Amino acid sequence: MHSSSELKNLLERIDHRGYPAYKDTRGAYQFPGYVLSIDHVQGDPFASPSKVSVHVPGKTAGFPRELYREDYQRIALQDELTRQFGTCAGQFAFQAKGSGKSGLISVSRCVQEKLERTACQIDAQSGDITLRMEIGFPANGRTINARELEKILFRFVPECVRRALSYKNMDAGRLQRIADLAEDQHYIRKMLPEMGLCAFVADGSILPRESGVSSRPMKGGVRFRTPKELEVTMELPHKGTVTGMGIPKGITLIVGGGYHGKSTLLKALELGVYDHIAGDGREYVITDDTAVKIRAEDGRSIQDTDISMFINDLPNGKDTVSFCTEDASGSTSQAANVVESMEAGTSLLLIDEDTSATNFMIRDELMQRVIHRDMEPITPFIERIRELYDGYGISTVIVAGSSGAYFHIADTIIQMDRYVPKDITAYAKNEAAAYPALSGPKAPAERPGFRRCPVPDRAFRGNDRIKMKTLAKEGVMLNKETIDLRYVEQLVDSEQVTALGYCMKYAQQHLLDGKKDLRRIVDELEETVRKGSLGALCGNGSGISGMAMPRRQEIFACFDRYRSLKMKQDADRKK
C-alpha cells in the first residue's frame, strides 16, 4: 500500500513522458478516508479507459446496517450509490483536457431495474463499499499530461466519494425510502404464491413507456385501474394498504383491440421479474421471478433438446427426443424455448401472439378437418397448455388479438380497453359456448428429458487469452463466435450480457466435463457468484467493473444459444 503523496510524486516524475509510463501508477494508494486502486491502465489515450476503484471502510462510510441488512435492500442501496456517484462524476467528466478519452470519468449507467452490479458492492458484514469506475488518463497526443490526471485523482474523485459514498452527506430520508420500497417489493413477491397469484399490478401504476427507445414512464400515461373481480389487497410493511390486480395461477388470456395496451401490460409483467426504482411507474408490478417470455426464434441453434412434447413423427424421420438443428423454424424454436424454460425451472410462461409461430400456437377446426392429425407432426401449444399447468405447475399468460380459440381453456380473461383492464371471463366463456372447442391431444406427453450434458471445448483449457466482446444487448462474442441473444427479451442491461459471456468462459474453463448436466453447471455458476461475487467469474479481473447479474433463466438461455457448445443427453434421461 502506497500513500497518496507517493502517487503525487510519481505523477510528477512521469509527466511529459510517453504514455506507457502511466503503467507505473498501478497499485493501491491510501487517501484520507478511502483507498484508491488503479487496477488497469489503458494502452493509449484512444483505448478503453483505465479501470480505477475506491474502497471506503464501513465505519468511514457510515451507512446504517438497516439500509442493507437484507440482500434486496443492499442491492437497492448499491444501485442508488452508483447513480449518485455517476451524477457527480458526470459533472467533472472531461474537465481535465487532452486527447482521445482524456478526462473521462464514468461508472455503470443504471437502468430502471435494480440489478446486482460489480460497479458498487457493499460488504454485508462490515459495510465496506467498493466502487469501480473508468477514467481516461489524460495525454497530449501520446504524451502524458500528469497535471490533468492529478486534478482528477486529487480533486474530482475525492469530491465524488465525499458526496456519494458518505452517509452524512446524503439525504437520509431518501435512502430510508429506498430501503423501505425494496422491502415492500420483496414482501409482494413473497406473498404471490401464498395468495395463489403469478403476478400483481398495483392501482395507479403507469405501464406505458416514454418511447420505443426509452424505458422511462410516459408523461400523462393512463394509470392502471383494477377490475373489481380481480382486485386483491395487501398490507405492505411500509406503504401500508395497497390494492391492485392479482393474476391468478393457471391460464390467463389478455385480449382487446389493437393499440389498447395488451402488449404494454405483458411487457410490464415480463419485466416485473425485477424490482424497479421509485418513480418508474412499475414499482409495484411484481411477477413470479422465474417467469420467461416465450417467442418464435427462426434460425436459432438447438442442441439435443427433447421437443417431443410438441413435435413428433417428422417426415424426414429426425429424432425429436434429442432434437438438433442449426436453423430452427418458428415452430421448432418456440417448442425448444418452452422446454428449455421448463428445464430452467420456470413457473410462468409469457406469450404474445404477435411474436409466436401460428402453427405452434393453434390449429383451427377447419384445418384439423382438412389436414388430419396423423399428417401433422406438431401438437400445438393450445393442446398442451392445460397439461403444463396441471402436470407441471406452470402457468401461462397469453396476449391474443385475432384468435378466440383460447377462450375455451382460459381460467381468466382480461380485456384491455384504452389501457384499462376489464375482467370478461364470464362473458367470453358464454360467447365461446356457441363455438365448438378444438379437440385436445389423445394422450399426455412424456416428461421431457432434462439431462443434457455440455461437452467442453479443448480450446478453453488452460487458455487465459480467450477474447470476449459484448455486443450491447444483442449478444456476446466469445472466441470468435457470436452468441445471439437478441430474442432473450428479459435482458435489460448490456452488463448482464457481459456477465453471461464470463459465465460461458468460466464454465468452459472450470465446470464442463461432459458428465455434469446443464442444471448442475448453472447451480455451480450461481454458487461461485454467491461465494465470491460476479468478479469471481473473471480470472484476471479485467471485466469486473462492468457486469450485472443475469437471472438463472438467462444463463440457461445463453447456454442454449451457444452454437459451438455441443450437448449430449445422459442415457438415463428421464431422471
URBEL-V925385 format. One record per residue. N is the residue number from 0. RES is the residue in one letter. PSI is psi as a letter, one per 30 degrees, with the letter a starting at -180 (NA if undefined). NEAR is the number of other ideal C-beta (glycine too) atoms within 12 Angstrom. Layout:
# URBEL-V925385
N;RES;PSI;NEAR  N;RES;PSI;NEAR
This chain:
# URBEL-V925385
0;M;k;14  1;H;l;21  2;S;l;17  3;S;e;26  4;S;e;16  5;E;e;20  6;L;e;34  7;K;e;25  8;N;e;18  9;L;e;28  10;L;e;32  11;E;e;19  12;R;e;17  13;I;f;28  14;D;k;26  15;H;g;20  16;R;l;22  17;G;l;19  18;Y;e;36  19;P;f;21  20;A;f;26  21;Y;f;41  22;K;f;21  23;D;f;24  24;T;f;40  25;R;k;24  26;G;a;23  27;A;k;23  28;Y;k;32  29;Q;j;21  30;F;l;31  31;P;j;20  32;G;f;25  33;Y;l;33  34;V;k;30  35;L;k;41  36;S;k;34  37;I;j;34  38;D;e;33  39;H;k;31  40;V;k;32  41;Q;l;35  42;G;e;20  43;D;l;27  44;P;f;35  45;F;f;19  46;A;l;24  47;S;k;25  48;P;l;36  49;S;l;41  50;K;k;37  51;V;k;46  52;S;l;38  53;V;k;48  54;H;j;32  55;V;k;39  56;P;k;25  57;G;e;26  58;K;e;17  59;T;e;25  60;A;e;36  61;G;g;22  62;F;k;39  63;P;k;20  64;R;e;22  65;E;f;20  66;L;f;37  67;Y;g;37  68;R;e;21  69;E;l;23  70;D;e;20  71;Y;e;33  72;Q;e;35  73;R;e;34  74;I;e;37  75;A;e;43  76;L;e;46  77;Q;e;46  78;D;e;44  79;E;e;39  80;L;e;46  81;T;e;43  82;R;e;33  83;Q;e;34  84;F;e;42  85;G;e;30  86;T;e;22  87;C;e;30  88;A;e;39  89;G;f;21  90;Q;f;18  91;F;f;32  92;A;k;27  93;F;g;25  94;Q;f;21  95;A;k;32  96;K;l;22  97;G;a;32  98;S;l;26  99;G;b;26  100;K;g;28  101;S;k;38  102;G;f;31  103;L;k;36  104;I;j;40  105;S;l;35  106;V;l;43  107;S;k;36  108;R;j;24  109;C;k;33  110;V;a;28  111;Q;f;31  112;E;k;36  113;K;j;41  114;L;k;39  115;E;k;37  116;R;l;45  117;T;f;39  118;A;e;47  119;C;k;46  120;Q;k;40  121;I;k;40  122;D;k;22  123;A;f;24  124;Q;e;11  125;S;f;19  126;G;g;30  127;D;k;26  128;I;k;41  129;T;k;39  130;L;k;43  131;R;k;44  132;M;l;45  133;E;k;36  134;I;k;45  135;G;j;39  136;F;k;50  137;P;k;40  138;A;l;38  139;N;j;25  140;G;c;17  141;R;g;25  142;T;k;25  143;I;k;36  144;N;i;32  145;A;f;34  146;R;e;25  147;E;e;35  148;L;e;43  149;E;e;28  150;K;e;28  151;I;e;42  152;L;f;38  153;F;f;24  154;R;e;21  155;F;e;35  156;V;e;43  157;P;e;27  158;E;e;25  159;C;e;37  160;V;e;42  161;R;e;26  162;R;e;24  163;A;f;40  164;L;g;44  165;S;j;32  166;Y;e;32  167;K;f;16  168;N;g;22  169;M;l;29  170;D;j;15  171;A;e;18  172;G;e;11  173;R;e;22  174;L;e;34  175;Q;e;25  176;R;e;24  177;I;e;39  178;A;e;35  179;D;e;28  180;L;e;37  181;A;e;40  182;E;e;31  183;D;e;34  184;Q;e;44  185;H;e;29  186;Y;e;28  187;I;e;41  188;R;e;32  189;K;e;22  190;M;f;27  191;L;e;36  192;P;e;23  193;E;f;15  194;M;g;24  195;G;h;20  196;L;l;34  197;C;f;39  198;A;l;49  199;F;k;44  200;V;j;48  201;A;k;36  202;D;k;28  203;G;f;23  204;S;k;38  205;I;j;33  206;L;e;42  207;P;k;31  208;R;l;25  209;E;e;18  210;S;l;12  211;G;f;12  212;V;g;7  213;S;k;14  214;S;g;28  215;R;l;21  216;P;k;30  217;M;k;23  218;K;k;13  219;G;g;11  220;G;k;24  221;V;k;24  222;R;k;23  223;F;k;36  224;R;k;27  225;T;k;28  226;P;k;28  227;K;e;14  228;E;f;21  229;L;g;33  230;E;k;22  231;V;l;31  232;T;k;21  233;M;k;31  234;E;j;15  235;L;l;28  236;P;e;22  237;H;e;23  238;K;f;24  239;G;b;13  240;T;k;15  241;V;k;32  242;T;l;26  243;G;a;39  244;M;k;43  245;G;k;40  246;I;j;47  247;P;l;31  248;K;l;29  249;G;b;31  250;I;j;36  251;T;k;42  252;L;k;42  253;I;j;45  254;V;l;40  255;G;l;30  256;G;l;15  257;G;k;16  258;Y;g;14  259;H;f;24  260;G;g;37  261;K;e;37  262;S;f;35  263;T;e;37  264;L;e;41  265;L;e;46  266;K;e;32  267;A;e;49  268;L;e;48  269;E;e;39  270;L;f;39  271;G;f;45  272;V;f;40  273;Y;l;43  274;D;k;38  275;H;l;40  276;I;l;31  277;A;k;28  278;G;f;17  279;D;f;34  280;G;f;32  281;R;g;44  282;E;e;40  283;Y;h;41  284;V;j;43  285;I;k;44  286;T;k;43  287;D;k;39  288;D;g;32  289;T;g;32  290;A;k;42  291;V;k;43  292;K;k;43  293;I;k;46  294;R;l;38  295;A;k;31  296;E;i;36  297;D;k;25  298;G;f;19  299;R;l;35  300;S;k;32  301;I;k;39  302;Q;j;31  303;D;h;36  304;T;k;45  305;D;j;36  306;I;g;43  307;S;f;29  308;M;e;39  309;F;f;43  310;I;k;40  311;N;l;28  312;D;h;19  313;L;k;22  314;P;e;12  315;N;g;10  316;G;g;9  317;K;k;21  318;D;k;21  319;T;f;34  320;V;e;28  321;S;i;28  322;F;k;37  323;C;k;26  324;T;l;29  325;E;f;17  326;D;i;15  327;A;k;34  328;S;l;28  329;G;e;26  330;S;e;36  331;T;e;37  332;S;e;37  333;Q;e;42  334;A;e;45  335;A;e;46  336;N;e;44  337;V;e;46  338;V;e;43  339;E;e;46  340;S;e;39  341;M;e;37  342;E;e;41  343;A;f;37  344;G;g;27  345;T;l;36  346;S;f;31  347;L;k;44  348;L;k;46  349;L;k;44  350;I;k;44  351;D;k;33  352;E;e;35  353;D;f;22  354;T;g;29  355;S;l;39  356;A;k;33  357;T;e;25  358;N;f;26  359;F;e;40  360;M;e;40  361;I;l;35  362;R;j;32  363;D;l;24  364;E;e;19  365;L;e;12  366;M;e;21  367;Q;e;25  368;R;e;15  369;V;e;12  370;I;j;16  371;H;l;11  372;R;e;22  373;D;f;10  374;M;f;14  375;E;j;25  376;P;f;28  377;I;k;37  378;T;j;36  379;P;l;36  380;F;e;46  381;I;f;41  382;E;f;32  383;R;f;38  384;I;e;41  385;R;e;27  386;E;e;29  387;L;e;36  388;Y;e;25  389;D;e;18  390;G;f;17  391;Y;f;28  392;G;g;22  393;I;j;38  394;S;l;39  395;T;k;50  396;V;k;49  397;I;k;47  398;V;k;42  399;A;k;38  400;G;f;25  401;S;f;20  402;S;k;29  403;G;g;30  404;A;e;35  405;Y;f;39  406;F;e;33  407;H;e;31  408;I;f;34  409;A;k;38  410;D;e;30  411;T;k;38  412;I;k;40  413;I;k;42  414;Q;k;34  415;M;k;37  416;D;j;22  417;R;h;19  418;Y;g;29  419;V;k;24  420;P;k;43  421;K;k;28  422;D;j;32  423;I;g;27  424;T;e;29  425;A;e;18  426;Y;e;17  427;A;e;30  428;K;e;23  429;N;e;14  430;E;e;16  431;A;f;25  432;A;f;14  433;A;f;12  434;Y;k;17  435;P;k;16  436;A;k;23  437;L;k;31  438;S;k;20  439;G;l;23  440;P;l;24  441;K;e;11  442;A;l;12  443;P;l;17  444;A;l;32  445;E;k;20  446;R;k;21  447;P;k;36  448;G;k;35  449;F;h;31  450;R;h;28  451;R;k;41  452;C;j;31  453;P;k;37  454;V;k;27  455;P;l;28  456;D;k;25  457;R;f;14  458;A;f;19  459;F;f;29  460;R;k;16  461;G;g;13  462;N;j;16  463;D;g;18  464;R;g;14  465;I;k;29  466;K;k;19  467;M;k;37  468;K;k;24  469;T;k;31  470;L;i;22  471;A;b;18  472;K;g;27  473;E;f;19  474;G;a;32  475;V;k;42  476;M;k;25  477;L;j;38  478;N;h;26  479;K;g;15  480;E;k;27  481;T;k;25  482;I;j;38  483;D;j;30  484;L;g;38  485;R;e;23  486;Y;g;32  487;V;i;38  488;E;f;29  489;Q;g;39  490;L;k;43  491;V;f;34  492;D;k;36  493;S;f;28  494;E;f;37  495;Q;e;40  496;V;e;41  497;T;e;42  498;A;e;46  499;L;e;48  500;G;e;41  501;Y;e;44  502;C;e;45  503;M;e;48  504;K;e;42  505;Y;e;36  506;A;e;36  507;Q;e;38  508;Q;f;30  509;H;f;25  510;L;e;32  511;L;k;35  512;D;g;19  513;G;f;22  514;K;e;18  515;K;k;25  516;D;l;32  517;L;e;41  518;R;e;27  519;R;e;23  520;I;e;37  521;V;e;38  522;D;e;21  523;E;e;25  524;L;e;40  525;E;e;33  526;E;e;18  527;T;e;27  528;V;e;30  529;R;e;17  530;K;e;13  531;G;g;19  532;S;l;31  533;L;f;40  534;G;f;32  535;A;f;26  536;L;f;40  537;C;j;33  538;G;e;24  539;N;g;17  540;G;g;24  541;S;f;28  542;G;g;37  543;I;f;35  544;S;f;38  545;G;h;36  546;M;k;40  547;A;k;43  548;M;k;39  549;P;l;44  550;R;l;40  551;R;e;32  552;Q;e;40  553;E;f;45  554;I;e;44  555;F;e;42  556;A;e;43  557;C;e;42  558;F;e;46  559;D;f;41  560;R;g;40  561;Y;j;39  562;R;e;29  563;S;f;25  564;L;j;35  565;K;k;23  566;M;l;37  567;K;k;26  568;Q;k;30  569;D;k;24  570;A;e;13  571;D;i;11  572;R;f;24  573;K;f;14  574;K;NA;12
